[in-house]
Amino acid sequence: MRKSTRAFPARWESALQANYGVPQITLVSGKGLVVKDSDGNSYLDFLGGIATNVLGHAHPAITSAVSKQISTLGHVSNFFIHPGVISLAEKLQSLTGDTAARVFFCNSGAEANEAAFKLSRKTGRTDVVATVGAFHGRTMGALSLTGQPTKRTPFEPLVPGVTHVQFGNLESMKRKVNRRTAMVIVEPILGEAGVVVPSDGYLRGVRDICDRAGALMVVDCVQTGVGRTGQWFGYEHEGVTPDVITLAKGLGGGLPIGAMIALGRTSRYFQPGDHGSTFGGNPVACASALAVIDVIEKKSLIEKSRHQEAVLKSEISKLPGVAEVRGRGLLLGIVFSADIAFDVRDGLLANGVLVNAPTPNVIRIAPALTVTEKEVKKFITIFTNVLSEVNHD
């Protein structure tokens, strides 16, 4: 078992609050998909900062853009314009295909979903429908939307008027969405619940239900967006147009930036003074985000991610004990027929691979879109060996 210097966990425990527990690995550097810990051990990063490091670590395009920007203009607040925020908003607008779309920048997925929640109140309605198992953030508003009792219960009462229905169940949603519903918020894929993919037609069905009730359809693309699922946002395969899109994670390629994109008539809801963010859309984070999008486009990383998805699904689904490999692009859940995910995760860590286990029977992988075929093959080899060891224990 690889070990990292014990001094760092002890210092963490004595200085940081206990909300994360105490991590046992101290990472000090990274290049591409390879990170090193404080003892010099190397790891293949197949978690990607939880689907955040879409270009891996220390990508030259990001380091160059950020270095140039911080040496020129670091922060201006939203009392003033800087060119980067306009360029990034225009780029996101073009990716939606809606010239009426307008962007609000913030710092995280939770903040983006808070902004969407607040925007929905401009409809004059207050009720919201979300889904069981969904994760939309941990701030009080976003937590109210999150459909995971273990995260919600300790902090109740939360914002009233939020109803949770089963993810993927259109009949259940149809019964709960009505003329009092301000918005329905849904993820294209439930990431934190174990990379759960709904049946084809689910998002189209949600769109139809929202249209009949006059409710906003908000698609939380925080984890599925920025090319992660072989599409820019993660809902395009359904041919739907949301009223609101929320983004974060991969958008900054490792720097904190989120976005709430309002489309169509919804883009006119916010008026001066309605909402704000001190650091939202700051020059440095915008520079990083523009570099991320530029590299994804120029290197055809979305198309390449679909190829890597096919390879990973084909090879891993053959292994004994694997029930299925679900997900899209490079957001994949390896589902076991038994609750062995924690053992597999630990075994992979001991063999130099970083993943996580969101549930007892699922390993989630979200490597950088820059992952090479050689790295994919290495992951498959190590995964195969670790799974074999776990199955024989």
C-alpha positions in Angstrom: 0.0 0.0 0.0 1.3 3.4 -1.0 1.7 5.8 1.9 1.9 9.6 1.9 3.7 11.6 4.5 1.8 11.5 7.8 2.6 15.1 8.7 0.2 16.5 6.2 -3.0 14.7 7.4 -2.1 15.6 11.0 -1.7 19.3 10.0 -5.0 19.2 8.1 -6.8 17.8 11.1 -5.4 20.5 13.4 -6.2 23.4 11.1 -9.2 22.5 8.9 -12.8 21.8 9.9 -13.9 18.2 10.0 -16.5 18.4 7.2 -14.4 16.4 4.7 -12.8 14.0 7.2 -9.1 13.8 6.8 -7.7 12.8 3.4 -4.7 10.4 3.6 -3.0 11.3 0.3 -1.3 14.6 -0.2 -0.9 15.6 -3.8 1.8 18.1 -4.7 2.1 18.1 -8.5 0.6 17.0 -11.7 1.1 16.9 -15.4 -1.6 15.6 -17.8 -3.3 12.7 -16.1 -0.4 11.9 -13.8 -0.2 13.4 -10.3 2.4 12.9 -7.6 2.0 12.7 -3.8 4.3 14.1 -1.1 6.4 10.9 -1.1 7.0 10.9 -4.8 4.4 8.2 -5.7 2.7 8.7 -9.0 -1.0 8.1 -9.7 -3.1 8.0 -12.9 -5.9 10.4 -12.2 -9.2 8.9 -13.5 -11.3 11.1 -11.3 -10.3 14.4 -12.7 -11.1 16.5 -9.7 -14.6 15.1 -9.9 -15.1 15.8 -13.6 -13.4 19.2 -13.3 -9.9 18.9 -14.8 -11.1 18.4 -18.4 -7.6 19.1 -19.8 -5.7 17.4 -17.1 -3.2 19.0 -14.8 -0.9 21.9 -15.8 -2.1 22.0 -19.4 0.0 24.5 -21.3 -2.9 26.4 -22.8 -4.4 27.0 -19.3 -1.1 27.9 -17.6 -0.3 30.3 -20.4 -3.7 32.0 -20.5 -3.9 32.3 -16.7 -0.3 33.6 -16.3 -0.8 36.2 -19.0 -4.1 37.3 -17.5 -3.0 37.5 -13.9 0.1 39.6 -15.0 -2.2 42.0 -16.8 -5.4 42.3 -14.9 -6.5 40.2 -12.0 -9.9 41.5 -10.7 -12.1 44.4 -11.6 -15.5 43.5 -10.0 -18.8 43.8 -11.9 -18.8 47.6 -11.8 -16.5 47.4 -14.9 -16.2 45.4 -18.1 -13.2 43.4 -19.1 -13.0 41.8 -22.5 -12.7 38.2 -21.3 -16.1 38.1 -19.7 -17.7 39.2 -22.9 -15.8 36.7 -25.0 -16.7 33.8 -22.7 -20.4 34.8 -22.5 -20.5 35.1 -26.3 -18.9 31.7 -26.6 -21.3 30.0 -24.3 -24.2 31.8 -26.0 -23.0 30.4 -29.3 -22.7 26.8 -27.9 -26.4 26.9 -26.8 -27.4 27.9 -30.4 -29.7 30.6 -29.0 -28.8 34.2 -29.7 -31.3 35.3 -27.1 -29.4 33.5 -24.3 -27.7 35.5 -21.6 -25.1 34.4 -19.1 -24.6 35.0 -15.3 -21.2 34.1 -14.0 -20.5 32.8 -10.5 -17.9 30.6 -8.9 -19.4 27.1 -8.5 -22.2 24.7 -9.5 -24.0 25.4 -6.2 -24.0 29.1 -7.0 -25.2 28.5 -10.5 -28.1 26.4 -9.2 -28.8 29.0 -6.5 -29.0 31.6 -9.3 -31.4 29.4 -11.3 -33.5 28.9 -8.2 -33.7 32.6 -7.7 -34.4 33.3 -11.3 -37.4 30.9 -11.2 -39.0 33.2 -8.6 -39.3 35.8 -11.3 -42.1 33.7 -12.8 -44.3 34.7 -9.9 -44.4 31.0 -8.8 -42.6 29.4 -5.9 -43.0 25.6 -6.2 -40.1 23.5 -7.5 -39.8 19.9 -8.6 -36.5 18.1 -8.4 -35.4 14.4 -8.5 -34.5 11.8 -5.9 -30.8 11.1 -5.9 -29.9 14.4 -7.6 -27.0 16.6 -6.4 -27.3 20.3 -7.0 -25.0 21.7 -4.2 -24.7 22.1 -0.5 -25.7 25.8 0.1 -29.1 26.1 1.6 -31.0 26.8 -1.6 -29.1 24.2 -3.7 -29.3 21.7 -0.8 -33.1 22.2 -0.9 -33.0 21.0 -4.5 -30.6 18.1 -3.8 -32.5 14.8 -3.5 -30.2 13.0 -1.1 -31.6 12.8 2.5 -28.2 12.1 4.2 -27.1 15.6 3.0 -30.4 17.3 3.6 -31.7 16.0 6.9 -29.2 17.5 9.3 -29.9 21.0 8.0 -33.7 21.0 7.8 -35.9 23.0 7.6 -34.8 24.0 4.1 -36.4 26.2 1.5 -40.1 25.1 1.4 -42.0 24.2 -1.7 -39.5 21.7 -3.2 -40.9 18.3 -4.1 -38.7 15.3 -5.2 -39.8 12.7 -7.6 -38.1 9.5 -8.9 -35.5 10.2 -11.5 -36.4 8.8 -14.9 -40.1 8.4 -13.9 -42.2 10.7 -16.2 -45.5 9.6 -14.7 -44.4 10.7 -11.2 -43.2 14.0 -12.5 -46.4 14.6 -14.5 -48.4 14.2 -11.3 -46.3 16.8 -9.4 -45.7 19.5 -12.0 -48.6 22.0 -12.2 -49.5 25.6 -12.6 -47.9 26.5 -9.3 -44.5 25.0 -10.4 -41.9 27.6 -11.1 -39.2 25.2 -12.3 -38.2 21.6 -12.8 -34.5 21.0 -12.3 -33.0 17.8 -13.6 -29.5 16.4 -14.4 -29.0 14.6 -17.8 -27.1 12.0 -15.8 -27.1 11.6 -12.0 -23.4 11.8 -11.2 -23.3 11.7 -7.4 -25.9 8.9 -7.3 -23.7 6.6 -9.2 -23.8 7.8 -12.9 -27.4 6.9 -13.4 -28.6 7.4 -17.0 -32.3 7.8 -17.7 -34.1 6.1 -20.6 -34.0 7.8 -24.0 -36.9 10.2 -24.2 -36.8 11.2 -20.5 -35.6 14.8 -21.1 -38.0 15.2 -24.0 -40.8 14.1 -21.7 -39.7 16.6 -19.0 -39.6 19.3 -21.6 -43.2 18.5 -22.6 -44.4 18.4 -19.0 -42.8 21.8 -18.3 -44.4 23.3 -21.4 -47.9 22.1 -20.5 -47.5 23.6 -17.0 -45.7 26.8 -18.0 -42.8 25.8 -15.8 -39.1 26.5 -16.5 -37.0 23.5 -17.4 -33.6 23.8 -15.7 -30.9 21.4 -16.8 -28.0 21.0 -14.3 -25.0 20.3 -16.5 -22.5 21.0 -13.8 -21.1 17.5 -14.1 -22.1 16.5 -17.6 -21.1 19.8 -19.3 -18.1 21.1 -21.2 -17.6 18.1 -23.3 -17.6 15.6 -20.5 -20.4 13.4 -21.9 -19.5 13.6 -25.6 -21.6 16.7 -26.0 -21.1 20.3 -24.9 -23.8 20.2 -22.3 -25.1 16.6 -22.0 -28.7 16.9 -23.1 -28.2 17.5 -26.8 -28.9 13.8 -27.7 -32.6 14.4 -26.7 -33.0 17.4 -29.1 -34.5 19.6 -26.3 -33.9 23.2 -25.5 -33.9 24.0 -21.8 -35.0 27.4 -20.3 -31.9 27.4 -18.1 -28.5 25.7 -18.1 -26.2 25.6 -15.2 -22.5 24.9 -15.6 -19.3 24.8 -13.5 -16.7 22.1 -12.8 -15.0 21.6 -16.2 -15.7 25.1 -17.4 -12.7 26.5 -15.6 -10.4 23.5 -16.2 -9.5 23.6 -12.5 -10.2 27.2 -11.7 -13.4 28.2 -9.9 -16.1 29.5 -12.3 -19.8 28.7 -12.8 -22.4 29.9 -15.2 -26.2 30.1 -15.2 -27.4 30.5 -18.8 -30.9 31.7 -19.4 -32.4 31.0 -22.8 -35.2 32.6 -24.8 -37.6 34.8 -22.8 -36.1 33.6 -19.6 -33.0 35.6 -20.4 -34.8 38.8 -19.6 -36.0 37.8 -16.1 -33.0 39.2 -14.1 -32.9 43.0 -13.9 -30.3 45.3 -12.4 -29.8 44.6 -8.7 -31.6 41.2 -8.8 -28.4 39.1 -8.3 -24.7 39.4 -8.2 -21.3 37.8 -7.4 -18.1 39.6 -6.4 -15.8 37.1 -8.1 -18.2 35.9 -10.8 -16.7 36.2 -14.3 -13.4 37.5 -13.0 -10.6 37.9 -15.7 -8.4 35.0 -14.6 -11.2 32.4 -14.4 -12.6 33.6 -17.7 -9.1 33.3 -19.4 -8.9 29.7 -18.2 -12.4 28.9 -19.4 -11.7 30.4 -22.8 -8.6 28.3 -23.1 -10.5 25.1 -22.1 -13.1 25.6 -24.8 -10.5 26.5 -27.4 -8.5 23.4 -26.8 -11.6 21.1 -26.8 -12.6 22.5 -30.1 -9.2 22.5 -31.8 -8.2 19.1 -30.6 -11.7 17.5 -31.3 -11.8 16.2 -27.7 -15.5 15.7 -27.7 -15.3 13.3 -30.6 -12.3 11.6 -29.0 -14.2 11.1 -25.8 -16.8 9.1 -27.6 -14.2 6.8 -28.9 -12.7 6.3 -25.4 -16.1 5.7 -24.0 -16.6 2.9 -26.5 -13.3 1.3 -25.6 -13.8 1.5 -21.9 -17.4 0.1 -22.0 -16.4 -2.7 -24.3 -13.4 -3.9 -22.3 -14.6 -3.4 -18.7 -18.1 -4.8 -19.3 -16.6 -8.2 -20.1 -15.0 -8.6 -16.7 -16.4 -11.0 -14.1 -18.5 -9.2 -11.5 -19.2 -6.2 -13.7 -23.0 -5.8 -14.2 -22.8 -2.9 -16.6 -20.8 0.2 -17.5 -23.2 3.1 -17.8 -22.8 6.8 -18.6 -21.7 8.8 -21.6 -18.4 10.1 -22.9 -15.9 10.2 -20.1 -18.4 10.2 -17.2 -18.8 6.5 -16.6 -20.1 4.4 -13.8 -18.8 0.8 -13.5 -21.6 -1.1 -11.8 -20.7 -4.3 -9.9 -23.1 -7.2 -9.1 -22.0 -7.0 -5.5 -21.1 -4.2 -3.1 -17.4 -4.3 -3.7 -16.8 -0.7 -5.0 -15.0 0.5 -1.9 -12.6 -2.4 -2.0 -12.0 -1.9 -5.7 -11.4 1.9 -5.2 -8.9 1.1 -2.4 -7.2 -1.5 -4.6 -6.9 0.9 -7.4 -5.4 3.6 -5.1 -2.8 1.1 -3.9 -1.9 0.4 -7.5 -1.6 4.0 -8.5 -5.1 4.9 -9.9 -7.5 7.5 -8.6 -11.2 7.0 -8.8 -14.1 7.2 -6.4 -17.0 5.1 -5.3 -20.2 7.2 -5.0 -22.2 4.1 -3.9 -21.2 0.7 -2.6 -21.6 -1.0 -6.0 -20.4 1.7 -8.4 -17.0 3.1 -9.3 -17.1 6.5 -11.0 -14.5 7.5 -13.5 -14.1 11.0 -15.1 -10.7 11.3 -16.6 -9.5 14.4 -18.5 -10.7 14.6 -22.1 -7.1 14.6 -23.0 -6.6 11.0 -21.9 -4.6 8.9 -24.3 -5.3 5.4 -25.6 -2.2 4.3 -23.8 -3.5 5.6 -20.5 -6.9 4.0 -21.2 -5.3 0.7 -21.8 -3.2 1.1 -18.6 -6.3 1.8 -16.6 -8.1 -1.2 -18.0 -5.1 -3.5 -17.2 -4.8 -2.3 -13.6 -8.6 -2.3 -13.1 -8.7 -5.9 -14.4 -6.0 -7.1 -12.0 -7.5 -5.3 -9.0 -11.0 -6.6 -9.7 -9.6 -10.1 -10.0 -7.9 -9.8 -6.6 -11.0 -8.4 -4.9 -13.2 -11.2 -6.4 -10.8 -13.8 -5.0 -10.6 -12.4 -1.5 
